[in-house]
Amino acid sequence: MLIDVAEWRPDILQEHLEELEALWNRRLGAPRSPDLEAVGLKRCDARIEAHTDALVLADEHAWPSVARVLTSDEPAAAAAAAMVIASAADAECERRLVEVFSTASAETRAALLAVLELRAGPGLRAALRALTELAAPVEASVWMVAAAHGEKTVPPRRAHWIDDESPEVRRLFWRAEARVAADAAPHQRGGPSQSDYLRALADPDREVRRSALEAAARTSQPWLLERLRRTATVPAARTIDEHILLAALGGPTDTSLLLAIGRTQEIGWYRLRVLGACGRAPAVEELLRVMREGPAVEAALAGLAFFRITGVDVQRPARIPLIPPDAEPDELDEEIKSCDVERAEHAWQEVKGRMGQARWVRGIDAESLSGDQLPLTLDLETRWNLQLRSAFERSSTSLVFDAERFPFD
């Protein structure tokens, strides 16, 4: 039954828009979140779809509110408006979205880009391509939208973006490279050379380095594992993303390198995530040592890594402030549940005989998991690492990762 125009209450439409903003605020941080399980992303996307459908159905009754929010300084709010417009496929609304996209701040453009990578019909993509005299960050963003939707067109200025003065442009170059080249046969890829990759891995911007690493993994660069192993011989906070990637891609022979990283105090808390991603028995033993001997916060973080390997939750109800050593507590500090080391040790005695030489993820042999069929109960960071491994080994038929699909299912 069609809804009478008089029934479109502005306050209800505003509620839909506010809910959509809150959901996009969550989704923008989702791709590699260790705190959000895949089932949570699935529910989030279902709610985004429902609120979006309501606003699209309202048509011109919702447009004034959507248009106002589109120009918001809050990235998640702008993303919510962009989602409605991209779903409505209205040419005039799309024209306004393209205009805002081309002039937005870097932070807001990144949020709009996150939406358009997931939903942008042919008309909207054509309107983006029609933009002229663009600054490099905008032009690279337009290419990223095209790459996310499977278009293979290479912009004329692409070769210059790899060394662009803007970190945003350099990041987008590598992100788009991963999407464009990943589904091409090795002899068809062309693209950046090994020296281009290595230069990016020395970039002062961490996100550029991470994007280049992921592009190397997704395009199965043959030199990558050896590079990661060499870097692991000198563990450092600056190369933590390389250490985590080695844990995701490496084999049993890399365990000693990963243990050395896990014992390097100078790296800070990230070393415990390396051990959690390693997933092998020696890493569990090291985590138990930290739970027994380390400060309370490190013990709690080691307990989380223990859970990611064994699937056994060893948290206590009591919470402690999540603050670095020697930092002054603040009432706004995040909190983490403390760790029950006795429970962890008891659980380990029960399961370690079954583990053997395997690499576990939540108590499951990781080698038995396909990038195409991963449990929805896994957190998104773990799933992302498993999907990177599948892409690197070319053992998966899916080249689109979890948060790169909408809706996720």
N, C-alpha and C positions, 0 to 999 in steps of 0.2 A: 504494500500500500504506500502510495506517495505521501510524504509529510507535507502538510499545509504550511505555506510560507510563514504564517503567523506563529507557528510553533517553534521557529528557530529562535531560541532565547540566547541573547548575547552572553549572559553569564555562564551558560552551559558551554557555549563555544569557547569562551575564555578558559574554562576549566580544561577542556580538551587540549588547548594549546599549552597550558601550563604543565599538564601531565606529560605532554609530548616533549617539552623542554627538559623536564626532569629525566625522562627516559633517554633522551639523546645525551644528556650530561653523563649518564652511566655508560652508554654505548661508545662514546668517544674515547673512553679509557679502557675499552674492553679487549682489543686485539691480543695482547700478551698478558692479561691480568692473571696473577697467581691467586687472586681472591674470588674470581667469578668462575663457576663451573659452566660447562657448555649448556647444561639444561637451563641455567639462569639466563644465558644469552638467548636461548630459544624462547623463553617466556618474555624476555624484554622485547624481542622483535615482534612477537605476537601482539603485545600491547601497543607498540609503535604502530603496527599495521592497523589496529582497531581505531586508535585515536586519529590517525591520518585519514582513514576511510570516512569517519564522521565529518571531518572538516572539509574533505573533498565533496562529500554529498551536500553539505550546506552551501557550497558554491559561493555566489556573490555575497551571501550573508556572513560568511567567514572571512572574506577577502580583506576588509579594512583592518581587522586584527592581525591577519597574517602579514599584510604589507607593512604594518607598523613594526612587528617583531622582526621582520626580515632585516631591518636596518639597526637592530639592537647591538649594543656593545658586548652583549653576552653571547659568546660563540654557540653555546647549546641552544639558545633561543633562536638565533639565526638559522641554525641547523634544522630546528623544528619547522620553521616557516619554509625552508628550502625543500624539506621532505614533502610537505603538502603541495607545493607548486610542482615539483618534479612528478608527483603522482597524478596531478590534475590534468596535465598535458594541455594547458590553455596557453595559446601563443602569446597573449599580452602579458600574462603572469610570468611566463618564461623569459620574455624580453626584460622585464624588471629584475628578475633573478640574475640574469647574465650581466646586467648593468651593475648591480651590487657586487657580484663576484669579481668584476674587473677593477673595482675601486676599493674593495674592503681591506682592512688591516690584515697583516700576515696571519694573526691568530684566528680572526673570523674567517678568512679565506680557507684556512686549513680545515675548519669545521664544515664549511660549505662543500669543500672538496670531498670530505669524508662521506657526505650524503650523495654527492653526484657520482662518486665511484660505485655506489650501490644502486642508484636509480637515476637514470638520465636517458630518456627516449631519444630516438633519431632526430626529432625536431630540436630538442634542447641541445644535443651535441652539435648539430649543424649551426645553431645560433652561437654557440661558444667558438666554433671554428671560424665563424665569420668575423669575429673581433679582429681589429687591425691595430697596428702601432702599439703593441702591448709591451709592457715591461717584462723582463725575463721571468720573474716569479709567476706572473699571470699566464704567460705563454706556456711555461713548463707545467702549470697546473691544468691547463686545457689539454695538454698532451697526456697527462696522467689520467684524466677522465676518459679519454679515447682508449688508452691502453687498458684500463680497467674493464672496458666493454668490448675488448677483443679486436679493436682496430689496429692495424699494423702501419698506418701512415707515419712516416718519420718527418718531423718538422725540419726545415732547412737549417735552423740555428742550433739544432740539438747537440752537435759536436762541441759547441762552445760552452754548453752548460756544465760539463764535467769539471771545469775549472772556474766556473762563475764566481764572482766575488761574494755572492749571496749564499749562505749556507742552505737557505730554503730551496734554492734552485738546484744546488748540488744534491741535496736529499732527494728531491723529486726526480732527478736524472736516474739515480740508482733504483728508486722504487719502481719507476716506469720500466726501466731496463729489465727488472725481474719479471714483470708481467708480460712484456712484449717478447722477450727471448726465451722464457721458460718452456713454452710449448713448441719451440722450433727444434728441429733435429740439429745435433751438434755442428754438422757441416754447413748448416744454413744460417747460423746465428750471427756470425760477424760480431759487431759490437765492440765493446771496450777490450783492450788488451790486458794482459796480466800486469803490465806496468801501470796501466790506468787504475786497476783495482788496488794495487799496492800503494799507489799515491793516495787513494781515497782512504785506505786503512790507516794512513798517517795524518788524516785531516784533523784539525783542531776541534771540530764539531763532533760530539759523540754520535748524534743521530745520523750524520753523514757516514761515519764509520760503520754503524750498525746496519744502515741501509745497503751499503756496499757488501758487507758480510752476507746479508740475506740474499742479495742478488747473486753472489758467488755460489751460495749453497743451492739456490733454486735453479741455477743454470749449470750445476754439476761441474764447476771449474776443477780441472784435474790437479791443480797445485794447492788447493785449499787445505786439505788435511795436513800436508807437510808444513804449511805456513802456521797452522794452529798449533802443531806440536812444537815447532821452534819457539813460538811466542810463549808457550807454556813452560819452557825451561827457565824463564825469568818472569815469574808471576808478578803482576802489577795491577793496581786499581784501574789504570787507564785502559788496559786491554781486557777488562773483565768480560766484555761481550764475546771476545774471542775464546776466553776460557769456558764460558757457558756453552758456546757453539761446539767446542771440542767435546764437552760432556754429552751433547746431543748427537754428534756425528761419529764420535770415536768408538773404538772397540775395546775388548778386554786388555789389550796391550797398552792402552792409554791410561789405565787406572792409576798407575804409580804417579804419572804426571798430575792427574786430577787430585790425588791425595795431597801432593806437595802444595798445590794451589789452595786446597782446603785448610792447610795448616799455616798459611801465610797470613799472619795477623794484620799486616799492613793493608791488606785488601779490604778489611772490614767485614761487615755482615754478608756481603755478596759471596764470600767464599763458601758459606753454608748452602747457598743456592747452587753453586757448582757441585757440591757433594750430593745434593738432592737430585740434580739432573744426571749425575753419574749413575746412580741407581744400582751399584754393585755392593757386594758384601763388605769389602774393605771400607767403603764410604759409610756404611751403616755403623761399623765399629768406631770410626772417627767421630761420627755424630753422637754416639753414646758417650764417648770420652768428653765431648764438649758439654753434654747434658750433665755429666757428673762433676766436671771440674770448672766449667766456664761460669761467667757472670750470669745472673738470672735471665737477662734479656737474650743473651746468646744461647742459653740452654733452651729457652722457649722457641727461638728461631730454629735451632737444631731439631727440636721436636716436630716442627712443621715439616722440615725436610725429611725427617724419619717417616712421617705420615705419607709424604709424596712417594716414598719408595715402597714402604710395606703395606700401606693402606690401614695401619693401626693408629687411631687417634689417641695421643698420649697427653692431651691438654687437661689441665685442672680448671675448675670454675674461676679461681682467683685470678685477677688481672693485675698486670704491672705496666708502668709507663714504658712506651717504646722509645727510649732515648739513648743516644750514643754514650759511651763511657765519658765520665767527667763533665757531662752536660748538666745544666741546672734544670730540674723538673719544672714543668709549666702545666697549669690546669687544662690547657688545650692540647696537650700531648696525646698522640694516639696511644692506645693500649693494646696489649697482647695477652692472651691467656698463658699462665705459667705452665711449666712442664712437669709431668709425673715421671721421673726417671726410673723409678722402680717398676712401674707398669711397662715402660719401654724395654727395659732389660728382660723382664719376664716374657714379653711378646716376642722379642728377638730370639730367645732361647727356644721358643716354640716353632718359629718359622724359618730359622736360618738353615736348617737341614734341607728344607725344600728348595731354597734359593740356589744353592750351589754356585756355579759360575755365571748364572743368568743376570741380566739387567732387568730390574723390576720397575714398574710404574703402578703405584697403588696396589701392590701385591700381585700384579699380573706380569708375566714375561713380556717385556717390550717387543721382543722379536716376533711375538705372535700377533701383534697389533698392526693393522694396516692403516695407512693414512686415510683410506676411504671409509673405514668403519671403526672409529674410535669411540670408547664409552662416553656417554653424555655426562657421566659423573666426574670426568677428569677436568681439572682447571684449565683455563685457556692458555696459560703459559706452557704447561706440559703438552697440551695438544699441539700448540704451535711448534714446539721443538720436535715432536714426533712427525709432524707434517713436513718440517724442514728436512728431516732425515729421509723421509720417503721421497721427497723431491730430489734430494741429492743423489739417492741411490736409484732414482727412476723406478721405484717399486710401487708407485701409486698412479692411478688413472686420473686423479683429481689434481689440478694445478691451481685451484682456487682454495685458499685457506678459510678457516671458520668465519672470522669477522669480515672477510671480503665478499661474503654472500649475504643477500637479504631477500626474504627473511631467512635466517639460519634455521635449518631443520635437520 
